[in-house]
Amino acid sequence: MKIIIKEKKGELTTQQIVMLIILITSFAVILFFFFRLNLGETTNKEICHNSVVLKGKSVAGFGNLDCRTNYLCISGGGECEGINPTETIKIDLSKDNAKNEIMETIVNEMADCWWMFGEGKVDYVGGTDYLNYHCGVCSNVKFDKAIQKNFQEISYNEFYTFLSNSKKDNSQTYLKYLYESNSIEEVKSKLKKFEFSESFSTNEGFVIITGINREIKTNIKLSGKPLPLYPYFIKSDEIKEKTECEVFDITKA
């Protein structure tokens, strides 16, 4: 006599349970990488870049820029006071190269800023103002107390030497990418008001800025390639004193 065992309706088979576990695991992995990639922050930078390119292509300079300041906390494990960060980069202070990681974080943010605004090749201001440098604050940068304790100061000479020795890609250093030169002396001439002999104190607040002025080629045709303001990493209260920035109208808080 043959016995037939019927499965009860509503019960999951072993195969269905295995498939369910695989689906849940896959979803968890996707979520993990989604948050690791920090897609919101990247998207803001891409939106800015796209708006800059579109406005640069407009014959009459029509269109609006959609660029927002990134609030960056460089942390040794704690929180950065006086800032509500949109991004936090954690530095492992137990590593011997912790200082290099701090400088690398800053220069990556400077490179993003330079890329967002067309690498000095795009006229994204428009209008009829040919006299002033129009600038934007790409990033507002603070350090937490752990960074402040372990690295109270970093000299600008050391920082720009790091840029000259660090490769952005196979073809160029960060110094070359940001300032179109591999010579620190030539970079100094481009950042005219900047004091390379000074150090920056990590208990201060800093900004990363860039901008352009519009070159007048002749007294008839008011056009030509823009004059870039190369990226600065500078104390927030020294912008007016140590840069050529006069109008701040290309980024939103």
Secondary structure, DSSP 8 states (H G I E B T S, - for coil): --------TT---HHHHHHHHHHHHHHHHHHHHHHHHTHHHHHHHHHHHHHHHHHHH-TT--S----B-EEEEEESSS--TT---SEEEE--TTSTTHHHHHHHHHHHHHHHHHHHTGGG------TT--SSEEEEEEEEEEE-HHHHHH-SEEEHHHHHHHHHHSBSSSS-BHHHHHHS-S-HHHHHHHSTT--TTSEEETTS-EEEEEEEEE---SSS----SEEEEEEEEEEGGGHHHHS-EEEE-S-B-
